[in-house]
Amino acid sequence: MIRKTMITLMLVCSSLLGFSQDVMTPELLWELGRVGNVQVSPDQKTVLYSVTYYDVQENKGNGDLYTLNLETNKVTQITETPYSEFSATWRSNEKIAFLSAKSGSVQLYEMKADGSELTQVSDIEGGISTYNYSHNGEFLAFSKEVKIDETTADLYPELKKAEAVVIDDLMYRHWDHWSDAYYSHVFYAPIVDGKVSSEAKDIMEGERFDAPTQPFGGGEDITWSADDSKIVYVSKKKAGKEYAVSTDTELYFYDLETGKTEKFENGEKGYDTHPVFSTDGSRLAWLGMARDGYESDKNVLYVYDFKLGKKVAVTGNWDETVSSFIWGKDNRTFYFLAPVEATYQLFEVKLPKKIEKEEIAAEDIRMITKGEHNYGSLAVAGNKLIGLKQSMKAASEIYSVDIKSGEETKLTTVNDEIYNTIDNVTVEKRWVPTSDGKKMLVWVVLPPNFDENKKYPALLYCQGGPQSPVSQFYSFRWNFQLMASKGYVVIAPNRRGLPSFGTEWNEAISQDWGGQSMEDYLAAVDDVSKESYIDKDNIGAVGASYGGYSVYMLAGIHEGRFSAFISHCGLFNMESWYGTTEEMFFANWDLGAPYWEYPQHKTYTKFSPHRYVQNWDTPILVIHGGKDFRVPESEGMQAFQAAQLRGIPSKFLYFPNEGHWVLKPQNGLIWHSEYFKWLDKWLKSDQQ
């Protein structure tokens, strides 16, 4: 409540002083509340959610909890503390549980739904990471870090000032952290007199494996069977090189009575995630990928019927990938999220009353929502679905959707006070012909108060992934609303290699990074730049990760189309990148082969940006994080050094303590400041 009042006063005072905020700015972007963790109460009458605000001066965020009564639409803030409450869930209709680091380590807390009677219910040494109550409320499953391996300090206790790390196997670092002696294990403990017993059982005792899988697995990968007799969890039980080259996560069943663990043999070779039992326990659903090593394979919704002993590929015949799902109350219906034509929509599918086939017909899948938006979560509340919805023009808010009609109702207005003070952008959907005779969806984002008689500089946005759609996302860094509000037309193509346009389109990028996708980028720029409002002499290309790679490639082949480049965490030299990245399954699948195999794959001979530096002639800003182990900092340093030695105007923006993303508020503001300084210097002309 205090935060909202402060924002209101700030906006009112700005208006009275005559300099009201009329477009989005980096500072205003950090004022937005970030809505998340939407949960519906068991009686389906109340929504629990969190809102996180960031304090730039403190350089951190803080999340508080809120409830929304679906009958009265009344919103109540139920926590207001200097420490975040997160991973909140309903314990019952009257009680809420959540995690917090209030006591130093992360522990579990409970309170009444109105925020009263706050109680710490766990005191687990070292804290816990995720949790899941049994259905009968008598046990808690949770994950925590356990020390198994010896460290260098253990091996050399007399050398207390040494700073050495001894490494003898792969996966010695991952995304943004170095491997240590600790592994995430699943535990369970009885709940006695409202408290979690300290006598917890490690069901993975002694295993050098993680559950949930690192670094992105969470509470969705640990679940209880309907009768609470088993805990099912996700783990990739491989080590070293075998771990580094595989995506083969499996589902494991731990029996509380026997203490034995069995692997669920489901036949899938890639990722298996998100296991959920039907309420009657007769069926298990999960998301699975068919191929080992391919992290962007199609996610299929599967169901195993224990009575029939039969597996059903619910979305196997459908040509898109599933993001997440939930069971309906009838144990037959599924609601799920999936991308389609660069948006994320809600879908419904029903299992037949009598399962006879191992696949469901694609035409039996019904799309519930339509429109240019992204849904990011879903939960059932009677005949409605409750979920987070965002677009390129607005951050996430909570909506309800009528399951039958698809009619949407906005339930929260966390950021309306800010959005109501600014002139918003216009987003146009455009289909562009490609060089190989296909059609490509391109989003064109126009500045506020757009005047088609003026000339505007433009930005080609190159997406990362590489298999990640340029959907209606609202990024707090690569924010199209902000870019357009700075006076740029944003060109955002869904080039080859992105999901939501079918499997063939998505898979076309693998082993062809510098091929058709580059032609798609150029086709998008050439098509949109025909518009009279585009200043053809002032077009830039920007992007991160694979998008940063794309910028480096375009710098060597663009033939004068661009006047400025910005590459964040881009891959520059494919040989050095292969030799320093960590998840080798990604490198092996998408590049096609190691660099030492001869004849060398075209990835190294034709599609490595460093081979085109002799053609570079355009100013370039290079950005990189020191804890980015997916694309190590040396890639950015090589690119900057090459530009400097070539005499090309260039700058290197380095964040020593950021990883693949820039997450800290003050670093984020510096990022935006340098980003727009560079663009304004090289793209703004006297014509605007």
N, C-alpha and C positions, 0 to 999 in steps of 0.2 A: 504493500500500500504506500509506504514512504517513497519507494522508487517511482511509482506512477505519479504521485503528487509532485515530485521534483521535476519530472519531465514536463508535466502540464505547466508548472510555473515557468520553466525555462522557455517554453514555446510562447506562452502569453507575454512574458517580458520582452522577448525578441520582437514580437509583433508591435508592442507599444513603443519600442525604441526605433521602429522603422526599418529594421533589417531582418524581417521574417525569413525563415528557411523556406525557399521555394523549389529547391531541387535536392536530390539525394547527394550527400557528401560522405567521405570516409568517416568523419566524426559521428555523423548521424547514424551511419550503419552500425557503429558500435553501441549506440544507444538502444537499438532494437532489442526487445525481449525475445528469447529463443524458446519456443514452446516445444515440449517433448514428453516422452514417457506416459502416453495416454493409456489409462486403464479404466475399465467399466466395472462397477460394483457387482457382486453376485446377483443382486435383485434387479440389476440393469436399470437402476434409477439415477445413478450418480457417476460422474466422470471424475477421475483423479488424474492430475497432470502436473508437470513442473514447468516453471518459467525461470530461465537463467538470464541474469543481467551481468554485464561486464563493467568493471571499474577500471578505467584506463590508468588512473593514478596509482591504484593498488596493483595493476597489471595482472588481474585475475577475475574470474567469474564466480558467481554465487547463485545456486539454484534453490528456489523455495517451492513448496507444494501448495496446490490449489484444488478445490473441488467445485464441480458444476452440477447443480441439480437439474436433471433433464425435464422435470415437470414444471419447475418455476423459473428456470434459466438463471437462478441465483448463483453467482460466483463468490466463493469464500476462500480467502488466503488462510491456510491453516498452519504454516510455519513462517517465521521471520527471524532468521538466525544468521550469524556471521560465518557459518559453515554450511556447505551444501548438503541437502538431502537428495538422495538419488536412488535409482532402482526401486522406486516405491511400488507397492502392490496392495491389493485388498486382502486382509486377513479374514474378514467377514464383512457384513454390511455395516457394522459399527466400528470396525477396527482396521487400521492401516499399518503396514510395516514398511521400513525403508532402511537403507544403509547411510551411514554418516561417519565422518572421521572426527566427530565431536570429542571423543576421548583420546585422540591421538592416532590410534590404529582404526581401520574401518571396521565397525561393528554394526549389528542389527538392532534396530529400535522398533518399538510399537507405540501407538497412541490411538486415542479415539478419533473418529472421523472428523470431529470438530477441532482437532489439534490439542486437546487436553489430555492429561494423564500420560505424559511422555515417559517411557520406560526403556532403559537399555536392557535387551534380553539376551545378548551374547557377550561373552568375554573370552574370545578365542585368541590364543597367543599368536601374534603376528597379524591378526585381522583376517577378514574374509573378503572374497572378490565377488562372488555371485551366490545366490541362495534360492531355494525352492522348498516350500512347505509340502509335506505329505497331505493327501486329501483329508485324512482323518485328524490332521492337526497335531499328531503325536510325535512327529519327527521333522527334522530340518536337514535337507541335503544342501551342502555348500561347497565351494571351492576355496582353496587357500594355497599359498606357496609353502613348499617343504624343501628343506636342504637335504640333498642326497649325495652330490659329488663333493670332492675335496677341492678347495681353492688353493691358489699359490701360497696364501698365508698359512693354510693348514699344512702344506708340504714343507714350508720353510719358516716355522714359527719363530726362529731366532733372528730372522731378517725382517724386523718389524717395519723398516722404512722402505722396503723394496716395493716397486710399482710394476711388477711383471705379470704377464698373463701367459700361461702355457697352453697352447692349442694343438690338438692332434687329430681333429676331425672337422667336418663341415658343419654348417649352420652355427658358426661361432658368433654370429651376430645376425639380427633380424629387424628389418625396418628402421628402428631408431634406438635399439638397445643391444648391448653385448650379452652373449650367453653367460650365465653364472652357474652357481651350484644348485639353483633352485628350480623346482618344477611345480606346476599347478596341478593339484590333485583334488579328487572329489572325496568328500567326507559325508558322514551322516551322524546325527546325534539325537537322542531323545529330548523332548521338551518336558521339563519337570517343573511344576508350579509356575508355569509361565516363562521359565528361563531355559535357554539352550544349555544342555549339560556340557561341561568341559570334557567329559569322557566321550570324545568323538572317535569314530572309526574311519580310518583312511582306507577306502576300498581299492586304492591303487598302491598300497604300501610297497615301497622299494622300487617302483617302476620309474624308469627314466623317460617318462612321457608326460605330455601336458593334456589336461582336460579342464575347461574347454580348450580348444586348439588356439594357439597363439599366432598373431596378436589380436585377432578380431573376433574370436569366439566369445560368447557370453552366456547368460543364464538360459537362453533358448536352447542350448545344447546339453542341458541336464534336465531330466524329467522323471516323474514317478509313474509307475503303472497305475491303472485305475484302482486296483485293490491294495496299493501301497506295499506290495510284496517285493517289488523290484525297482531299482534305479537304472535308468537308461542314460548313457552319456556318450558324447562324441569325442573321439581321440584319433590321432594319427600315430599308431604305435610302431614307429620306425625311428631309426637313429642315424646320425651322421650323413654320409653321402646318400643313403637310401631315402632319408627324410627330405633332403634338399632337392631331390629330383622327382618327388611324388606328391600328388594331391589326394592320395587314397586314404581319406578319413573313414572311419567305420563307426557303427553303432555297437555299444557294448551293454549287455544286460548283467547287472549285479543282483544276485538273489540274497536278500537279507537273512533268510533262514539258513541257507547252506554256506553263505560266505563265498560262493563261487561266481566267477565272471565268465560269460560266454559271448563270443562275437556273433552278431546277427548276420548271417550269411544271406545277403540280399542280391548279390550278383553285380552290383555297380562297382566300377573300378576307380571312379573319381571321388569328388567330395560327396559325402553323405552328412547332412546337417538337419537341425530343427526337428527332432523326433517329438511327436505328440500323439498320445493315445486318444481314442474315442472315449466318451464318458462311460460307456458300458464295458470298456476294456477289450472288446472283441477285435479291434482293429488298431493298427499303428500306421500313422502317416509320417512322411519325412520328405525332404528334398534331396535328390540325388543326381549326380552327373555320371555319364557312361564311361568317359575316357580318363585314364590316369595321366596326369601331367598337364591337362588342359584346364586352367583355372577359369576360363570364360566359356566352358561348355554349357550347353543348354541345361538349365535347372528344371528337372521334371518332378512333378508332385506324384509320389508313389503312395500306395496303400497296401498293407499286408493284412489279409483276413486270417486270423489264427484258426478259426473253426474250419475254413475251407483249405487252409494251407496254400493260399494263392496270393500272388503279388499282382497288383493292377497299376499300370502306368496311366494315371488319371489324365495327365496332360501330354502323354507321349506322342500323340498324333497331332498335337497343336504345334505350330511353327514358331512359338515364342518361348521365352524363359520366365520362370516364376520367381518372384523376389521373396515373398513370404505368404503364409496362409493361416487360416484358423478353421476349426471344425464348426459346423452348425450344430444345433441342439439335437437334431434327429439322427446323428451319427452316420448320415449319408451325404450331407451337403458340405461343400467347401466354399469358402470365400477367400479369394487370394488377390495379391497385387502383382501386376506384370506390366512391362513396358510395351507400348504400341504406338508406332509413328511418333517417336520422341516425346511421349507423355507417359505417365504412370497412372493406370486406371484400376478400378475395382472390378472383379469378375466373380461369377458364380458357376459351380458345376456340381451335379448330383451323381452319386453312384446309383446304378440300377438296384431295385429291390432285391433282385437275384443276380449275383455276379456270375456271369458265364464267360465273359471275354477278359483278356488280360490288358486291354486298352479301351479307352473311352473315345468315341468319335469327336473330332475337333468341333463339329457343328453343335455338339451338346454343351459347349462352353459359352456362357452368356456374359457379355460385357455390360456391367451395371451403369458405369459412369461414362460420360463423354465430355470432351472439351480440352482446352489448352491449359493443362495443369498437371501437377504431380501429386498423387496421394502417397503418403509415406508410412502409414500405419493403418491398422484396421482392428475393430473389436465389434462384437454384436451387442445390440441393445434392443431387444424385441424385434420389431420389423425394420429396424434401422441398423446401418453400419456407422460406427463412429471412427473417425480417422483424421490425421493431419493432412492438410492440403496447402500447397504452395504453388507459386508461379514465378516467372522471371520478374514480375512486377510487385510481388509481396512475399514476405517470409511466412512461415507456417502458422496457420491457425487451425482450430478444431472445427470440423464440420460433421453433420449427420447426413446420411444418405438413405433415402427410402429404397429398400432392397428391390421392390417391385418396379417402381417408376424411375428410379435414379435421381429423383429430385433432391437437391442439395440445400442444406440450411447451415448458415454460418453460426457457430455457437460461441466463439470467443472473439474478442476485439482487442487483443493485447497491444497491438501496434497501430491501431486506427488513429490515435491522436497524432502520431508522427506522420503517417501517410496522408492524413487530411490536410497537412500543412505544405505538402510539396506537389509540384506538377509532375505527373507521372509520364512514363515513356509509352511508346506504341510498339507492340510486337506484331510483326507480320509473318505469315506462313507462306513460303514460296517454294515451288517445285522447279528445280533447275536440271536441264539436260546434262548428262555427263559425257565424257569423251568416248565411252563405249556404248552409248545409246540407251542408257538407263535414266531414271529420274531420281533426284536426290532432294530431300527436304532440307531447306535452309531457313533458319530463323533470321529475320532482319529486324533489328531493334533500333527504333528512331528516337532522336532526342526529344525532350519535352518541348512543347510549343513548336513542333516541327513545321518548317516552311519549305515546301518543295521548290520554291524559286531561289533558295539559297544553296550554296555549296558547302558540303560537310566533309571533313576528313573521315576516313573509315578504318575499322579494325577488323581483320580476319581473326576470328577466335579458333584456335586449334585445340581440339579436345584431347585429354589424356586417356589413359586406360591400358592399351588402346581400345579395348572393347567396353566402353562406357558411353551411354547415349548423351547427346546434347539435348537433354530433355528440358522440361520447364522447371529446372532447379533454381533455387535462390541461394547463391553462394555468398559467403561473407568476405570473400577475397576476390574471386573472379566473378564479380557482380555486374551483370549487363545493364541493370538499371543505373548503377553508378557510372559506368563507362559512357552510356548514352547521355546521362545528365551532365557529363563534362563536355558535351558537344560532339561526340563521335557517333557515327552510324556503326553498329556492330553487325558483322556478317558471321553467323554461326552455323556452319554446315554439318549435317549428319553424314559425314563422308564414309567411305567404305570401311567396314570393320566395326560397326556399331550395332548393338541389339535394338530390337523393336521394329525391324524391317525384314524379319525372317532370318533363318539360320544361315542361308547362303550369303547374304549381305554381311552378316556378323563375322563369318569365318574367312571372308575374303582378305582380311588384313594379315593373317598369319603367314609368315615367311615372305611377305610382300610389303614390308613397312614403307619403303620408299617408292613404291610403284603406283598403283591405281589411286591410292588415297591422296597422293600428291596431285595427281591429275584432277581429282575431285575438288581439292582446295582451290586450284587455279580456275576450274570451271565456275565455282561459286563466286570468286572475286570478279572474273570476267563478266559474268552475267549481271551481277548486281551493279557493277561499276558502269554499266550502260545507262543507268538512271541519271538524269540531268542533275540531280542533287548531290551526286558523289564527286568529290574532288579527286580525280584520277591521279593527280600528282602528289597526293598526301594520303597514302594507304599504308597501314602498318600490319604486321602479323605478330600475334602474341599467343603464348600457351605454356603449359606445364607438363612435365613427365613425357609421355609420348607426344603431347602437344609441344613441349620444349624441343624434342627431337625434330618434330615437323618444322619448327621455326629454323633450326639449324640446316635442315635439308633445303627448305625454301630459299634460304640465304644464298645457296649455291646454284639454284636453278630458276630463280624467279624472273629473269630477263627483264628487269627494270620495273616490275609491277609495284614493288614496295619501297617505301622511303624510311622505314624504321622497323626494328625487330626487338622483341623481348622474349627471352627464353628462361623459364624457371625450371630448375631440376631436370633439364633436358639431357638426353643421351647423345653424346657427341662422337665418340670413337667406339664402334661396336666391339672391337677386339678388347680394348681395355675395360669396357663395361662388362662384358661377359666374364672377364677375369676378376672382377671385384664385387659384383652383385651377389645376393645371397639365395633367393629362391630360384634354384637352377631349373626347376620344372618350367617356370615361365620363360626363361631364356631359351631352353632347349626347344620348347614348343613353337614359340613365336619367331625365333631366329632360324631354326631349322637344323643347326649343327654347331658344334664347338668351332672356334676359329682355326684350330690346328688341323682340322680335317682337310685333305686336299683331294681334288680341286676344291678350293674354298667356295662356300655358299655365297650367292649373290648378296646376301645380307652384308657381308664384309667387303666384297669387291665393288658393289654397285650402290648399296643402300646405307653406307656409313657416311654421315655428314662430313667427317674430317677429310674425306677424299675430294671435297668440292671447295675447300677453303680458298684455293687459288682464284675462285670466281667471286669471292665475297667483296662487296663494294658498298655496303649499306650499314649505317650506324646500328649497333646492337648493345642492348643491356642484358647482362647475364646475372641470374639470381640463383643462389644455392644455399642449402642448409648443411651445417657441419655434422648433424646426426642423421643425415639421409643415407641409409645403407642400401636402400633399393636402387638409387642412382647416386653413387658416391660423389662427393664434392669435387673430386679430381676431374670429372666430366665437365663441370662448369669452368674450372680453372683452365683446362686445355682450350676450351672455346675462347675464353677471354684472352688468354695468352696469344692464341693464333690471331685474333682480331688486332691486338696491340702491335704485334710484329708486322702485320700487314698494313699498319698505319690507318686502320679503320676506327672512326670514333666509337669508343666502347667504354663500358663501365661494369664493374663487378660488385654486386650487392650481396653480402655474405652474412648469414645468421648462424653463428657458431653453435647455438643451442636449440635450433629448430631442426626438424626432420624433413620429411617429404612435404609437409604442410607448414604454414606459418600460423601458429595457434595463439601466441601471446598478444594481448591487445596493443601494447606499445610497439612491438615488432610489426604488427599488422598495419599500424598507422604509418610507420616508416616505409613499409612495403608500398602502400598506396601513394605516399608522397613521392618516392623515387620513380615509381611506375608512371605517374601522370606528369612529373617533371620531364621525363624522357620523351614521352609522347608529345607533350606540348612544345618541346624544343624542336622536334624534328618533323612534326606533322601539321602544326597550326600554320596557316598562311594568311596573307592579307585579304584573301577572298572571303573568309568567314566573317 
